[in-house]
Amino acid sequence: MTQQAQGGGAVGPVPATVMVEDEPDLLRDQFRQLLRYPRLIAGGVLIGLLGGAWLGYSTSDTYVATSDVVLRVPVEDPFNPSIAVEKTLDMNTERQAATSRRTAERAAEELGYAGDPSNLLTDLQVTNPPKSLVLRFAYTSGDPAASAERANALVEAYLADRREQTEHTRDTMIKGLQQQLDPVAKRHDELAEKLEGRSGSDVEADYTVKANLLNRMTELSNRISKLKALDMTPGKVLKTATPPASSDGPGWPLSLGLGGAVGIALGLLLAWVRLVFDPAARSEGDVARALRAPVLGSLPRVAESQPLLAENRDDSPLAEEYRSIAYRLAYDQRFADRRRLLVAAPRGSSRTAAAVAVNLAASFAETGKRVLIVEAELRRPSLENQLRAREINRPAWRHDAESGAATSGWPGKRRLTVDAGESGSFELVPGARVRNVARALTSPEMSRLVEEADDPRVTVIVLTPPVFAYADALALVDRVDGVLVVCDPRGVHRSQLARLRDLITGAGGTVLGTVMHRGERGKDASPKGGNRRKGGGRGQRGGSSAADGDGGYADAGYADAGDPDAGYGEGGYDGAESGGGARDDAYDGGRERRFEDRDDALGDGTSTMALRTVSPRDRS
């Protein structure tokens, strides 16, 4: 069906306004959103304070005694600058030796420790300051005197063990050299005794051998002498451990302060993670970015019993908010040229969307416009009962219907006028339950209603059911100048708002803006409520209950997309008039709950095309 046949809609979708925000604004917006999770932040602070309290308690009676030892290696000339002592020592190996069981056994024997010697190493920490030959022994205990005593005992045990190992290595080398020297000396003595008193050329070779043996003896003797002359001191104690005067812990004030700081960081991190994985639109920025349209206004929470039309409009802050939204729409060039507006909610109840449509109509009426509200809610029409409306004759500013046009069914020629007090009045085409919703929405009569806004003095506002519940709004978006989305950001996901924008733009419409609200007081925000009665009749699927999500009215109202008479047999459409209460309850308890839990149930591209491809045909 072409756009001209549908009522002179927009030639094409106007590109959506892309909301561009500076990075500081985004950061400020995200930080404000973090504050929406005070419980997580408070939980992080509590965890941090508990950790700080545990740190202060666990370290309040611990004492650390330290002792420093500088290591050395046995050298022949300790003042020789050509000897690089640091290259002859492996400090990592020495650290492991200092914390070995052998050292612990020596210290336990010296201390008279009756337990397992390895327990002494539990509270010992040996470190090596960078670029030094120093080992620092730090022993932690609940008794300051015991800390110092055990630290000194472990140092002495380590030095004694290192000295013992070094002396053992020296003695082994001396013994080996002595074993080499003894045979050489014995042979030298034997050869000297043999050559005693002899001379001549026949013994020159023996004298040469004797000289070589003497040189070898001298070399071995010198090496043995040097080893015996080595200083075997393994190291020097630079600092002897003394009993500490105060505990090593940071103290209660510092512990609690550190715990609080870490807790705040942890709480903000938890809130940030929650924000990242939270699918709901928590701020105006989220809604604007998801729909790529500005937020025109934010409505305060109102009572459920409050009437749709704001009372006392001269002094009402709510009425001023509606006026502000109306003025922003009036200055939007996409709307101001033809003044056709569609108001719809993404999901849930349409009550707030109806309130927005009614109060915008009153605000436009104040500016001298003739305003017509078309209630395209053909499943649960309610505006006529909620407004102070009275029936009037066909208005003079309405284009006459074509001769021979159908006068029965919706929209028909029935008009109501609504008194808005000092704001003036506006007119209403009330909704009515029909056999075929798709045919009624795409009828020539509906097109003529929308075309009444061609008069520059007239503004037409179309109210439809929630977009994700039914595809009714998508069948009308290309006939209006733009769509005004009314949503509670806490009850809709960002991905659903993006999907809503895709559906509207894909159907040839434009999102002009968003009106945010916070629900209603005294009413459950979740659309899962409602009386769950059993529904019978041929308008339901095999008599299934509303609690199963397949309420009779829901199926009877939507099955007509493929079959004009489906769901409206003897107990279907007629039953909707006589037994409407059970049908409405079934709708509340079943249909809305099902569309909240299954976003892809209806209102997707398939159901939209199903509505758009229905061709009007005469009814017999």
Backbone torsions as a table, in degrees:
resi	resn	phi	psi	omega
1	MET	NA	124.5	-176.7
2	THR	-74.2	165.8	-179.1
3	GLN	-69.0	-33.6	178.4
4	GLN	-65.1	-38.8	-179.9
5	ALA	-68.7	-24.9	-177.7
6	GLN	-87.1	-3.0	173.7
7	GLY	123.3	28.6	174.8
8	GLY	68.1	43.5	-179.7
9	GLY	-72.2	-173.6	-179.6
10	ALA	-64.9	145.9	-179.3
11	VAL	-63.2	-37.3	-179.9
12	GLY	-163.1	163.8	-179.4
13	PRO	-67.8	132.3	176.7
14	VAL	-75.9	133.0	-179.0
15	PRO	-56.3	134.3	-178.7
16	ALA	-68.1	143.9	178.6
17	THR	-71.6	125.1	-179.9
18	VAL	-88.3	123.3	-178.4
19	MET	-82.2	112.2	-178.7
20	VAL	-105.9	124.6	-179.4
21	GLU	-124.4	146.1	176.6
22	ASP	-70.8	156.8	-179.3
23	GLU	-61.6	-42.2	176.5
24	PRO	-59.7	-36.6	177.8
25	ASP	-65.3	-39.7	178.1
26	LEU	-64.5	-41.0	179.5
27	LEU	-64.6	-43.6	177.9
28	ARG	-63.0	-39.1	179.0
29	ASP	-65.6	-41.2	178.3
30	GLN	-66.3	-38.9	179.4
31	PHE	-65.6	-39.7	176.7
32	ARG	-63.7	-35.2	178.2
33	GLN	-69.6	-30.1	176.7
34	LEU	-62.0	-33.6	-179.0
35	LEU	-71.7	-5.1	176.1
36	ARG	-77.4	-6.0	-179.9
37	TYR	-117.7	64.2	-177.2
38	PRO	-65.1	-28.5	-179.1
39	ARG	-67.4	-41.6	178.2
40	LEU	-65.2	-43.1	179.3
41	ILE	-64.6	-43.6	177.8
42	ALA	-63.9	-37.3	176.7
43	GLY	-64.0	-40.9	177.0
44	GLY	-64.1	-41.7	177.7
45	VAL	-63.7	-40.6	179.2
46	LEU	-63.3	-43.3	177.9
47	ILE	-62.6	-41.6	178.5
48	GLY	-63.8	-41.9	178.7
49	LEU	-65.8	-38.5	177.0
50	LEU	-64.3	-41.3	176.7
51	GLY	-64.0	-40.4	176.8
52	GLY	-64.6	-39.0	177.6
53	ALA	-65.0	-40.2	176.9
54	TRP	-63.9	-39.6	177.9
55	LEU	-63.8	-44.4	179.4
56	GLY	-64.8	-38.0	-179.8
57	TYR	-71.4	-41.9	-176.2
58	SER	-72.5	-23.4	-179.1
59	THR	-107.6	5.8	-176.8
60	SER	-72.0	-25.0	-177.5
61	ASP	-124.2	32.6	176.9
62	THR	-108.8	136.9	-178.2
63	TYR	-125.7	135.6	-177.0
64	VAL	-117.6	122.9	175.2
65	ALA	-109.8	135.3	-175.8
66	THR	-122.5	148.5	176.6
67	SER	-141.9	133.8	-178.4
68	ASP	-109.4	137.8	-179.1
69	VAL	-131.6	130.1	173.5
70	VAL	-100.3	129.7	-175.6
71	LEU	-91.5	154.9	174.9
72	ARG	-144.7	161.7	178.1
73	VAL	-116.3	148.4	177.9
74	PRO	-65.7	118.7	179.0
75	VAL	-127.8	152.7	-179.1
76	GLU	-70.2	-40.4	179.6
77	ASP	-131.6	96.9	-177.7
78	PRO	-66.1	-14.2	-179.0
79	PHE	-97.3	6.7	178.6
80	ASN	-77.7	114.3	-176.2
81	PRO	-70.7	-13.6	-178.4
82	SER	-79.0	-9.9	-178.4
83	ILE	-91.8	119.0	178.0
84	ALA	-93.0	97.0	-176.0
85	VAL	-65.0	-35.6	-176.5
86	GLU	-64.8	-21.2	178.4
87	LYS	-81.7	-14.1	179.4
88	THR	-97.6	-2.9	179.7
89	LEU	-119.5	133.0	172.7
90	ASP	-105.5	104.2	-173.1
91	MET	-67.1	-30.6	176.8
92	ASN	-65.5	-39.7	177.2
93	THR	-65.5	-39.2	179.7
94	GLU	-66.3	-36.3	177.5
95	ARG	-63.8	-41.1	178.4
96	GLN	-67.2	-35.7	177.3
97	ALA	-66.7	-36.1	-179.3
98	ALA	-67.7	-27.3	-179.8
99	THR	-105.0	22.5	-179.7
100	SER	-84.3	163.5	-179.6
101	ARG	-66.2	-33.2	-180.0
102	ARG	-61.0	-41.3	175.9
103	THR	-64.6	-41.3	179.7
104	ALA	-63.8	-37.9	179.4
105	GLU	-65.4	-41.4	177.6
106	ARG	-62.9	-43.8	-179.7
107	ALA	-66.2	-39.0	179.4
108	ALA	-64.4	-38.0	178.1
109	GLU	-66.4	-38.9	179.2
110	GLU	-70.4	-37.9	-179.1
111	LEU	-82.1	-14.3	-173.4
112	GLY	71.5	33.1	-178.1
113	TYR	-73.0	127.0	-173.8
114	ALA	-90.3	-16.8	-177.0
115	GLY	-85.0	-167.1	177.8
116	ASP	-69.0	126.2	-179.2
117	PRO	-57.6	-27.7	-179.2
118	SER	-65.2	-22.5	178.0
119	ASN	-65.4	-24.1	177.7
120	LEU	-67.9	-25.9	-177.9
121	LEU	-82.4	-9.9	-177.3
122	THR	-64.5	-41.6	-177.1
123	ASP	-100.1	13.0	179.9
124	LEU	-99.6	136.8	175.3
125	GLN	-131.7	122.4	-179.2
126	VAL	-113.6	123.2	-179.4
127	THR	-126.0	160.6	178.0
128	ASN	-124.9	109.5	176.6
129	PRO	-57.0	144.6	-176.7
130	PRO	-59.6	142.6	175.6
131	LYS	54.9	45.5	178.4
132	SER	-147.1	164.7	175.9
133	LEU	-105.1	28.8	-174.9
134	VAL	-104.4	135.6	170.6
135	LEU	-109.9	129.1	-179.3
136	ARG	-107.8	118.6	178.6
137	PHE	-96.8	120.0	178.5
138	ALA	-122.5	119.9	-178.8
139	TYR	-116.8	130.3	-176.6
140	THR	-109.7	131.4	180.0
141	SER	-155.5	165.5	177.2
142	GLY	-81.0	-10.3	179.7
143	ASP	-115.3	119.5	-178.0
144	PRO	-61.6	-38.0	-179.8
145	ALA	-66.8	-41.5	179.1
146	ALA	-65.5	-35.0	178.5
147	SER	-61.5	-47.8	-179.2
148	ALA	-66.5	-43.1	-178.0
149	GLU	-62.5	-44.9	-177.9
150	ARG	-71.9	-34.7	177.0
151	ALA	-63.3	-45.4	179.6
152	ASN	-66.2	-38.4	-179.3
153	ALA	-65.4	-40.5	179.0
154	LEU	-68.0	-36.1	176.6
155	VAL	-63.9	-47.3	-180.0
156	GLU	-64.2	-39.2	179.0
157	ALA	-64.5	-41.5	179.0
158	TYR	-65.0	-45.1	-179.4
159	LEU	-65.3	-41.0	178.8
160	ALA	-64.0	-41.1	178.7
161	ASP	-66.4	-39.6	179.3
162	ARG	-67.4	-40.1	177.2
163	ARG	-63.7	-42.3	179.5
164	GLU	-62.6	-42.5	179.0
165	GLN	-66.0	-38.1	179.6
166	THR	-68.5	-43.8	178.9
167	GLU	-64.9	-37.4	177.2
168	HIS	-62.7	-40.4	177.9
169	THR	-65.6	-41.5	178.9
170	ARG	-64.7	-45.8	-179.3
171	ASP	-62.5	-38.2	178.3
172	THR	-63.1	-41.3	178.8
173	MET	-67.2	-40.3	178.7
174	ILE	-64.5	-40.6	179.1
175	LYS	-63.5	-40.6	178.8
176	GLY	-65.3	-42.5	178.4
177	LEU	-66.7	-36.7	178.9
178	GLN	-65.9	-36.9	177.4
179	GLN	-65.6	-29.9	175.7
180	GLN	-77.7	-31.8	-176.8
181	LEU	-75.3	-37.9	-174.9
182	ASP	-59.5	-50.2	179.2
183	PRO	-62.8	-36.4	179.2
184	VAL	-66.3	-41.9	179.2
185	ALA	-66.6	-39.0	178.9
186	LYS	-63.7	-43.6	179.3
187	ARG	-67.6	-38.0	177.1
188	HIS	-61.8	-41.0	-179.4
189	ASP	-66.6	-41.7	179.5
190	GLU	-63.7	-42.0	-179.4
191	LEU	-69.2	-35.2	178.8
192	ALA	-66.7	-39.7	178.3
193	GLU	-65.7	-36.6	-179.2
194	LYS	-69.1	-36.1	-176.7
195	LEU	-91.7	3.7	-177.4
196	GLU	-65.7	124.8	178.2
197	GLY	80.5	1.1	-179.0
198	ARG	-104.9	152.4	178.2
199	SER	-157.2	170.4	-179.6
200	GLY	119.0	176.5	-175.9
201	SER	-75.0	-21.2	-178.5
202	ASP	-74.7	-13.2	179.9
203	VAL	-113.1	9.6	-180.0
204	GLU	-64.5	-38.2	178.8
205	ALA	-63.4	-37.5	178.7
206	ASP	-67.0	-36.3	178.2
207	TYR	-67.3	-33.1	177.1
208	THR	-66.4	-42.5	177.8
209	VAL	-62.8	-39.5	179.9
210	LYS	-63.6	-39.5	179.9
211	ALA	-65.9	-41.2	178.4
212	ASN	-63.7	-41.2	177.5
213	LEU	-62.8	-37.6	179.9
214	LEU	-66.2	-41.1	177.5
215	ASN	-62.4	-40.8	179.0
216	ARG	-64.8	-40.5	177.8
217	MET	-62.8	-40.6	-179.9
218	THR	-64.9	-42.2	179.8
219	GLU	-62.6	-48.3	-179.7
220	LEU	-64.5	-38.2	179.7
221	SER	-65.7	-39.1	178.2
222	ASN	-64.8	-40.1	179.9
223	ARG	-66.5	-39.1	177.5
224	ILE	-66.1	-38.8	179.8
225	SER	-65.0	-41.6	179.4
226	LYS	-64.2	-43.1	178.5
227	LEU	-62.3	-38.6	179.1
228	LYS	-70.8	-23.5	-178.5
229	ALA	-88.8	-5.7	-178.0
230	LEU	-65.2	143.7	173.3
231	ASP	-84.5	114.4	-173.4
232	MET	-92.0	16.4	178.8
233	THR	-64.5	120.4	-175.4
234	PRO	-75.4	-23.1	-177.8
235	GLY	175.7	-180.0	-177.3
236	LYS	-131.8	134.2	178.9
237	VAL	-79.3	113.7	178.7
238	LEU	-82.4	-33.0	-177.2
239	LYS	-142.8	122.4	178.0
240	THR	-89.8	134.4	-178.6
241	ALA	-65.7	136.2	176.9
242	THR	-125.6	154.2	179.5
243	PRO	-59.5	124.8	-179.9
244	PRO	-68.8	145.5	-178.2
245	ALA	-82.6	-22.4	-178.2
246	SER	-138.9	163.2	-178.8
247	SER	-70.4	160.0	-177.3
248	ASP	-87.7	-8.6	-177.4
249	GLY	-69.8	160.7	179.8
250	PRO	-72.5	-11.9	-178.5
251	GLY	92.6	159.0	-177.1
252	TRP	-64.0	-46.2	-179.4
253	PRO	-60.7	-46.8	-178.7
254	LEU	-67.5	-38.6	179.3
255	SER	-62.5	-46.3	179.0
256	LEU	-66.4	-37.2	177.4
257	GLY	-63.8	-46.1	177.4
258	LEU	-63.1	-42.1	178.8
259	GLY	-62.4	-40.5	178.1
260	GLY	-64.6	-42.0	178.9
261	ALA	-63.6	-45.4	178.1
262	VAL	-64.9	-36.0	179.1
263	GLY	-65.4	-40.5	177.4
264	ILE	-62.7	-44.3	177.7
265	ALA	-61.9	-41.1	179.3
266	LEU	-66.2	-41.9	178.9
267	GLY	-63.3	-42.9	177.2
268	LEU	-64.3	-37.3	177.9
269	LEU	-64.5	-44.6	178.2
270	LEU	-62.4	-41.6	178.5
271	ALA	-65.0	-37.7	178.9
272	TRP	-66.3	-42.5	177.6
273	VAL	-62.5	-42.1	178.1
274	ARG	-62.9	-39.0	179.7
275	LEU	-66.4	-39.9	-178.5
276	VAL	-64.0	-42.1	-176.3
277	PHE	-93.9	5.4	177.7
278	ASP	-83.7	117.3	-177.8
279	PRO	-77.5	-13.9	-175.0
280	ALA	-74.6	151.3	174.2
281	ALA	-84.7	109.0	-171.2
282	ARG	-96.3	-5.9	-175.5
283	SER	-148.6	169.9	177.1
284	GLU	-62.9	-35.7	179.1
285	GLY	-63.0	-40.8	178.0
286	ASP	-62.4	-44.0	-179.2
287	VAL	-65.7	-43.8	-178.4
288	ALA	-65.1	-39.9	180.0
289	ARG	-70.6	-35.8	-178.8
290	ALA	-70.2	-40.9	-178.5
291	LEU	-91.8	-11.4	-177.4
292	ARG	55.7	42.8	179.9
293	ALA	-149.8	151.2	-177.1
294	PRO	-72.8	157.1	172.1
295	VAL	-88.8	112.1	-175.0
296	LEU	-79.7	-23.2	-178.6
297	GLY	-174.1	161.7	178.4
298	SER	-131.4	117.6	-175.2
299	LEU	-88.6	140.7	175.5
300	PRO	-73.3	167.0	177.2
301	ARG	-71.6	131.8	-179.1
302	VAL	-120.3	162.3	179.1
303	ALA	-74.9	149.5	-179.5
304	GLU	-64.4	-31.8	-178.0
305	SER	-80.5	-7.3	-178.4
306	GLN	-68.5	137.7	-179.0
307	PRO	-66.1	159.6	-178.9
308	LEU	-62.5	-45.7	-178.7
309	LEU	-82.9	120.5	-177.5
310	ALA	-59.3	129.0	-179.1
311	GLU	-84.1	158.1	178.9
312	ASN	51.5	58.8	-171.1
313	ARG	-65.7	-16.5	179.9
314	ASP	-71.9	-35.1	-175.4
315	ASP	-118.6	16.2	-175.5
316	SER	-94.0	124.1	174.5
317	PRO	-62.5	-32.3	178.0
318	LEU	-65.4	-41.8	178.3
319	ALA	-64.2	-36.8	177.3
320	GLU	-64.2	-36.0	176.6
321	GLU	-64.5	-41.2	177.1
322	TYR	-64.9	-39.3	177.4
323	ARG	-62.3	-40.2	178.6
324	SER	-62.1	-42.1	177.9
325	ILE	-63.8	-42.3	-179.4
326	ALA	-63.8	-40.6	-179.8
327	TYR	-67.5	-37.1	178.3
328	ARG	-66.2	-36.4	175.8
329	LEU	-68.9	-38.5	-177.2
330	ALA	-63.7	-30.3	-179.7
331	TYR	-92.5	3.5	174.8
332	ASP	-84.3	117.7	-173.4
333	GLN	-62.2	-29.7	179.9
334	ARG	-66.9	-25.8	-179.5
335	PHE	-101.0	-32.5	-171.5
336	ALA	-68.8	-23.5	-176.3
337	ASP	-68.2	-43.0	-174.2
338	ARG	-124.9	-16.9	171.2
339	ARG	61.3	49.6	172.6
340	ARG	-114.9	122.5	-174.3
341	LEU	-131.1	135.3	174.9
342	LEU	-112.5	128.6	-179.1
343	VAL	-113.5	127.1	-178.8
344	ALA	-154.1	154.6	174.3
345	ALA	-102.2	154.5	177.8
346	PRO	-66.8	-43.9	-176.0
347	ARG	-160.4	176.3	177.6
348	GLY	79.9	-144.4	-176.7
349	SER	-85.0	150.4	178.1
350	SER	-98.8	9.3	-175.5
351	ARG	-63.3	-45.7	-179.0
352	THR	-66.9	-37.6	176.3
353	ALA	-62.5	-39.3	177.1
354	ALA	-64.3	-40.6	177.9
355	ALA	-62.6	-40.5	178.1
356	VAL	-63.0	-45.6	-179.6
357	ALA	-61.5	-43.9	-177.3
358	VAL	-66.6	-45.0	-177.8
359	ASN	-73.5	-31.1	172.2
360	LEU	-65.0	-38.4	176.7
361	ALA	-61.2	-43.0	178.1
362	ALA	-64.4	-38.6	179.6
363	SER	-67.4	-40.7	176.7
364	PHE	-67.3	-34.6	178.9
365	ALA	-64.7	-31.3	178.4
366	GLU	-63.8	-28.5	-179.2
367	THR	-85.1	5.2	178.0
368	GLY	93.3	7.1	178.4
369	LYS	-81.3	151.3	169.0
370	ARG	-91.6	119.9	-171.0
371	VAL	-114.3	134.5	176.9
372	LEU	-124.5	123.5	174.2
373	ILE	-100.1	125.8	176.6
374	VAL	-106.5	111.0	178.5
375	GLU	-83.2	97.4	178.9
376	ALA	-89.1	23.2	173.9
377	GLU	-91.0	95.8	-173.4
378	LEU	-101.3	9.3	178.3
379	ARG	-107.8	-39.6	177.0
380	ARG	-136.7	66.4	-179.9
381	PRO	-64.5	137.5	-176.2
382	SER	-146.3	-8.2	-174.2
383	LEU	-63.7	-36.9	-177.2
384	GLU	-61.4	-35.6	-178.8
385	ASN	-82.1	-18.2	-176.2
386	GLN	-99.6	-7.0	-179.1
387	LEU	-118.3	155.2	175.4
388	ARG	-81.6	85.1	-173.3
389	ALA	-119.4	148.0	175.0
390	ARG	-135.6	150.3	-174.7
391	GLU	-79.6	141.0	179.8
392	ILE	-128.1	172.3	175.0
393	ASN	-76.3	170.9	179.9
394	ARG	-60.7	127.9	-175.5
395	PRO	-66.8	150.2	-178.5
396	ALA	-68.6	-27.9	-175.7
397	TRP	-84.0	0.5	178.5
398	ARG	-86.0	136.5	175.9
399	HIS	-63.5	137.5	178.7
400	ASP	-65.6	142.4	177.8
401	ALA	-71.1	154.8	178.2
402	GLU	-64.1	147.5	178.7
403	SER	-64.1	136.9	179.9
404	GLY	86.9	3.3	-179.4
405	ALA	-70.4	153.7	-179.2
406	ALA	-66.5	137.0	179.9
407	THR	-110.0	0.3	179.9
408	SER	-109.3	158.7	179.5
409	GLY	81.9	-175.4	-178.2
410	TRP	-96.8	142.5	3.8
411	PRO	-81.9	-18.7	178.0
412	GLY	64.1	-154.0	-179.6
413	LYS	-118.6	12.4	-176.9
414	ARG	-79.8	126.2	-179.6
415	ARG	-128.8	144.6	175.8
416	LEU	-123.1	149.1	173.0
417	THR	-111.6	137.9	-176.3
418	VAL	-113.3	125.8	179.0
419	ASP	-84.1	119.2	178.6
420	ALA	-106.0	24.9	177.4
421	GLY	71.6	-136.3	-178.9
422	GLU	-69.0	-14.4	177.5
423	SER	-73.3	-16.9	-178.9
424	GLY	112.2	-141.5	-179.5
425	SER	-149.0	160.8	174.9
426	PHE	-141.8	167.6	-173.6
427	GLU	-109.5	154.2	-174.1
428	LEU	-134.1	130.7	167.9
429	VAL	-100.7	100.5	-173.1
430	PRO	-70.2	151.0	176.8
431	GLY	-76.4	161.3	179.2
432	ALA	-151.8	146.6	178.7
433	ARG	-72.4	130.9	-177.1
434	VAL	-126.3	166.3	-179.9
435	ARG	-71.8	-41.9	-174.8
436	ASN	-127.3	101.8	-176.8
437	VAL	-65.2	-44.9	-177.6
438	ALA	-60.5	-41.1	-179.4
439	ARG	-67.3	-38.5	-179.5
440	ALA	-66.9	-39.9	-177.9
441	LEU	-71.2	-29.3	-179.5
442	THR	-101.2	17.4	-177.3
443	SER	-79.2	158.3	175.7
444	PRO	-61.4	-32.9	178.2
445	GLU	-60.8	-41.1	177.8
446	MET	-65.5	-38.5	177.5
447	SER	-61.8	-40.5	179.7
448	ARG	-67.4	-32.8	176.2
449	LEU	-62.6	-44.7	-179.0
450	VAL	-68.2	-33.8	-178.9
451	GLU	-69.2	-12.4	178.8
452	GLU	-64.4	-20.3	177.5
453	ALA	-73.9	-3.3	173.9
454	ASP	-63.6	-25.2	173.0
455	ASP	-70.7	123.4	-176.9
456	PRO	-62.0	-13.4	179.2
457	ARG	-93.0	-0.4	-172.4
458	VAL	-115.4	139.8	173.3
459	THR	-123.4	131.0	-179.4
460	VAL	-112.7	126.7	177.4
461	ILE	-118.1	125.0	-178.7
462	VAL	-107.8	126.7	178.2
463	LEU	-107.6	126.5	-177.3
464	THR	-125.1	165.9	175.3
465	PRO	-67.2	171.7	177.3
466	PRO	-56.1	141.0	-173.0
467	VAL	-65.1	-40.8	-177.0
468	PHE	-78.3	-14.0	178.4
469	ALA	-84.1	-43.6	-179.5
470	TYR	-139.3	157.0	179.3
471	ALA	-90.2	16.3	-177.5
472	ASP	-60.8	-43.2	-178.2
473	ALA	-63.9	-37.1	-178.3
474	LEU	-68.2	-23.9	177.8
475	ALA	-76.1	-11.8	-175.2
476	LEU	-118.2	-8.2	-171.4
477	VAL	-65.4	-29.0	-178.9
478	ASP	-81.4	-2.1	177.8
479	ARG	-96.6	-10.8	-176.7
480	VAL	-111.7	171.5	-179.8
481	ASP	-84.3	-17.4	179.5
482	GLY	179.1	167.2	-178.5
483	VAL	-115.1	133.7	173.7
484	LEU	-105.3	115.6	-177.4
485	VAL	-91.4	128.3	178.0
486	VAL	-113.0	116.3	-173.7
487	CYS	-145.9	153.2	168.6
488	ASP	-96.1	111.9	-173.8
489	PRO	-60.7	-23.8	179.6
490	ARG	-77.4	-15.1	-176.0
491	GLY	-108.1	9.5	-179.9
492	VAL	-140.0	143.8	-178.7
493	HIS	-86.6	155.7	177.5
494	ARG	-61.5	-39.5	178.9
495	SER	-64.7	-32.5	178.5
496	GLN	-71.2	-36.4	175.9
497	LEU	-66.0	-40.4	177.1
498	ALA	-64.4	-38.9	177.3
499	ARG	-66.2	-37.6	177.3
500	LEU	-61.5	-44.3	178.4
501	ARG	-61.7	-42.2	179.3
502	ASP	-63.1	-39.4	179.0
503	LEU	-64.9	-42.4	-177.3
504	ILE	-69.1	-47.8	179.5
505	THR	-67.0	-34.8	177.6
506	GLY	-67.0	-27.8	178.2
507	ALA	-87.4	5.0	176.8
508	GLY	93.8	15.4	-179.1
509	GLY	-108.5	-179.3	-179.0
510	THR	-137.0	136.2	175.6
511	VAL	-87.1	112.0	179.5
512	LEU	-77.3	-33.7	-177.6
513	GLY	174.4	-175.8	-176.4
514	THR	-132.1	143.7	170.9
515	VAL	-115.9	118.5	-179.2
516	MET	-95.1	149.7	176.4
517	HIS	-145.7	170.4	-176.6
518	ARG	-116.0	27.6	179.2
519	GLY	79.6	-163.6	-177.3
520	GLU	-128.0	140.8	176.4
521	ARG	-71.5	142.9	178.1
522	GLY	79.1	15.1	-179.5
523	LYS	-139.1	135.2	179.0
524	ASP	-64.2	127.0	-178.4
525	ALA	-67.8	-24.0	-178.8
526	SER	-79.2	132.6	-179.2
527	PRO	-82.9	31.8	-179.1
528	LYS	-99.6	2.1	-174.3
529	GLY	-80.7	-163.4	178.6
530	GLY	110.6	153.5	176.9
531	ASN	-72.5	129.8	-176.1
532	ARG	-101.7	86.1	-179.8
533	ARG	-101.3	157.2	173.0
534	LYS	-75.5	137.7	179.0
535	GLY	-119.9	135.1	178.2
536	GLY	-114.8	-166.5	177.6
537	GLY	94.5	171.3	-176.6
538	ARG	-83.5	-4.8	177.0
539	GLY	-83.1	-1.1	-179.7
540	GLN	-116.1	162.9	179.9
541	ARG	-80.1	96.7	175.8
542	GLY	58.8	26.8	178.4
543	GLY	73.0	25.3	179.4
544	SER	-69.0	155.4	-175.3
545	SER	-86.9	160.3	177.1
546	ALA	-68.8	-26.8	178.4
547	ALA	-64.5	-24.0	177.7
548	ASP	-82.4	0.6	178.5
549	GLY	82.7	7.8	-180.0
550	ASP	-120.9	53.9	-178.2
551	GLY	-60.4	151.3	-174.8
552	GLY	-62.4	-43.6	-177.0
553	TYR	-66.1	-36.3	-179.2
554	ALA	-63.3	-46.8	-178.2
555	ASP	-73.0	-38.1	-179.2
556	ALA	-65.3	-32.7	-178.2
557	GLY	-77.6	-25.3	-174.3
558	TYR	-107.2	-14.9	-178.3
559	ALA	-69.1	-12.4	-176.0
560	ASP	-77.8	-1.6	179.2
561	ALA	-63.4	-34.3	179.6
562	GLY	-102.0	-27.1	-176.2
563	ASP	-133.8	117.6	-176.2
564	PRO	-59.3	-28.5	-175.3
565	ASP	-108.6	7.1	-177.7
566	ALA	-70.3	138.4	175.9
567	GLY	77.2	1.5	-178.5
568	TYR	-125.3	51.3	176.6
569	GLY	-79.3	-149.4	-177.6
570	GLU	-64.9	-34.4	179.4
571	GLY	-103.7	11.1	-175.8
572	GLY	-92.8	-89.7	-176.6
573	TYR	-65.1	-42.7	179.0
574	ASP	-63.0	-36.5	178.9
575	GLY	-67.6	-23.5	178.5
576	ALA	-67.0	-29.3	179.1
577	GLU	-80.7	-41.6	-176.0
578	SER	-84.9	-36.0	-177.9
579	GLY	-115.2	41.1	-174.6
580	GLY	-65.3	-25.8	-178.0
581	GLY	-64.1	-48.6	178.4
582	ALA	-64.6	-35.2	-179.8
583	ARG	-66.1	-41.8	179.1
584	ASP	-66.1	-40.6	178.3
585	ASP	-63.8	-38.3	177.9
586	ALA	-63.6	-38.1	177.3
587	TYR	-61.9	-47.5	-179.7
588	ASP	-59.5	-48.8	-172.7
589	GLY	-80.0	-21.6	-174.2
590	GLY	-111.6	-59.6	-171.3
591	ARG	-62.4	-50.3	-177.1
592	GLU	-66.8	-37.0	178.2
593	ARG	-64.4	-39.2	-178.0
594	ARG	-66.8	-38.4	-178.8
595	PHE	-76.0	-21.3	174.4
596	GLU	-73.7	-40.1	-178.2
597	ASP	-81.6	-25.4	-180.0
598	ARG	-128.8	96.7	-176.9
599	ASP	-67.7	-25.3	-176.0
600	ASP	-94.3	15.4	-177.8
601	ALA	-69.0	-53.4	-179.8
602	LEU	-138.5	169.7	177.0
603	GLY	82.0	7.7	177.0
604	ASP	-87.4	-170.0	-175.9
605	GLY	-63.6	-33.4	-177.5
606	THR	-65.6	-50.1	-178.7
607	SER	-66.6	-32.9	178.0
608	THR	-62.3	-47.5	179.2
609	MET	-63.9	-31.6	178.1
610	ALA	-62.4	-39.4	178.4
611	LEU	-70.7	-39.4	-173.5
612	ARG	-72.0	-22.1	-176.0
613	THR	-96.0	1.6	178.0
614	VAL	-73.8	128.1	180.0
615	SER	-100.8	132.4	178.8
616	PRO	-63.8	142.2	176.2
617	ARG	-143.9	153.7	-176.3
618	ASP	-69.1	143.4	177.4
619	ARG	-97.5	138.2	178.2
620	SER	-80.4	NA	NA
